[in-house]
Amino acid sequence: MRRSRLDPAQTARRMRANAGQSAAVRPISDAPRLSGAAGARAMGSAAEHDAPGAQAPSGATSRLAARLARRPRLALILVFLAALAIFLPGQATLPPTDRDEARFAQASRQMLETGDFLDIRFQDSARYNKPVGAYWLQAAAAWAAGGADAPIWAYRAPSLLAAALAVALTAWAARPLTGGAPGLLAAGLMATCVILAAEARLAKTDAPLLAATLLAMGALARVLLVEGGRRWSLVFWAAVGAGALIKGPIILAPVAGALLGVMLARRSVAPLAAIRPLQGLAVVAAIAAPWLVAITLKSDGAFWSQSVGRDLLGKLAGGMESHGGPPGWHLIAAIGVFWPWAALVPFAAPWAWRRRREPAVAFLLGWAALTWVIFEATPTKLPHYTLPAWPALAMLLAAALLAPGALPQPGAWARRAAVALWAPPALALTLAAVVGPWVIMGAPAPGAALIGLVGGGAAVLAGRALWRWRLHAFAPLAAAASALSVAAVLHFALPALTLAFPAPQMARLAAAHRCGDTGPVAVTTYREPSVVFALGTDTLMTDGAGAAAALAEGRAALAWVGDPERAAFDAAAGGMIALETLAAFNYSNGKRVTLTLFKLKREGAACVA
């Protein structure tokens, strides 16, 4: 552990002097390290939140961050609430999405329906590609919202809360690494980046995993760079155990990268001993082993063959479900994934590289680099895979933004390149909100158009500020453009695209024509998980002939038949009534389909339509 270069009296005087400067945070390389009693107050001490930082440029954003940095607990609460407000639009209005979200939500619902919280099943099939953590969270949220029939927003609630918590934990984790004000700025970058905005609105594993990762990394930073001690070591390993129960070994990538970075910076393996690995393995085992042992016994080992053999090793062997991509795919995708901040990351890279031997910077570089390299080397590519790396890059970018002279105005060509990288996602979001529903559905979504235009205006002003390299103006404008544009798309524009989200309509129309028959609905062609979530666990996924047989034999009350299966259905069916017709676009396979709702005509039936 490094000792402070200042004695306690000098440290106190410097802290009081900095408190009087509304935008003062010291650069990473110039900040004293904490030790002893000061380090023991890592969660809330003024000493820690004034630890490594950067001289803030003029601007309301940096002044606000500096003021809040002096009240860290209040700052974390406000950051959490602000993130909740940013992520709330779209939670209830966006229909269940295919395929992962609907599978997660349906499997969690079945836990409530059956009372079996050990096994993971989608209808009658085992779903063992991920551990149970996210399912438990979703089932608990749905139970609190009324039970298995709770709407989709209840199943998304853990992702909403975890994403907001991850934003607050970004500020908390950054304090021993970059300082209070840069940490708050990094939290703002995460709260307004596109990828976390999306994951906050999806009932999946990635937002809860990010929260667990940030808790682990914040505790690890305190073990390695501030004070050590058993308390933060226990927090670190508990977070690793929680992350393992949510998404398996993924959490180890940032952990291993940060450890490796600090060991290289210090040219010592002492950091490895500081985390108390033997004690840590016991903590992780206490958290994850009970369920892993139980599911191993219940599934007769099938959990391991599916989760490791098929899912994990399958993704390492090749692109699964047409999601393959070459190395460098994530680098290109970053333009949209970390919009509106990705265009600034290359400009901060030289500043961070010059400080790579400082333990705090090495910690962040190792965290981001190893995580990134692993997912670039993995043939299966999806945009959210690199999410655990982005907080580290956000912290480095925030520290550079607030460091004096770290990001001098580049030349014209470099600024053109930055604007060229920044503009396409801004334009895409604005067009998706303003004209997307009009083009696809033939009618605008007024809320999407209005908010999208305001967000687009903020994007234009942000782009102008970026071109002029007025970063103190660019930051709040870009944040506003992102929050408004994403809200317009997810809360208004996408829900208006009923063509792409037919499952809720299929459920409503089926309910209107049941006439008291509570039997299941048979579905052909559009056999997507969102249909099961909308129509119920007993939904029959079949073909045309199977749908006709299910109606004739009384095993189904209604049948949705797609036009590719219509000939087989008509050949096998007799005495069927066509009730409704629905056009749909299956974005999972890129195909349009027309669905017709059928019912068996019964003699003397009082309700036929």
ABEGO torsion letter per residue (X at the ends): XBBBABBAAAAAAAAAAAAABAABBBBAAABBBBBEAAAAAAAABAAAAABBBBBBBBEAAAAAAAAAAABAAAAAAAAAAAAAAAAABGAAABBBBOAAAAAAAAAAAAAAAAGBAABBBBEABBBAABBAAAAAAAAAAAAAAGEAABBAAAAAAAAAAAAAAAAAAAAAAAAAAAEAAAAAAAAAAAAABAAAAAAAABBBAAAAAAAAAAAAAAAAAAAAAAAEEAAAAAAAAAAAAAAAAAAEAAAAAAAAAAAAAAAAAAGBAAAAAAAGAAAAAAAAAAAAAAAAAAAAAAAGGAAAAAAAAAAAAAAAABBBGGABBBBGAAAAAAAAAAOAAAAAAAAAAAAAAAAAABAAAAAAAAAAAAAAAAAAABABBBAAAAAAAAAAAAAAAAAAAABBGABBBBBAAAAAAAAAAAAAAAAAAAAAAAAAAAAAAGBBBAAAAAAAAAAAAAAAAAAAAAAAGBAAAAAAAAAAAAAAAAAAAAAAAAAABAAABAAAAAAAAAAAAAGGBABBBBBBGBBBAAAAAAAEAABBBBBAAAAAAAAAAGABABBBBBAAAAAAAAAABBGBBBABBBBBBBAAAGBBBBBBBBBBBBBGBABAX
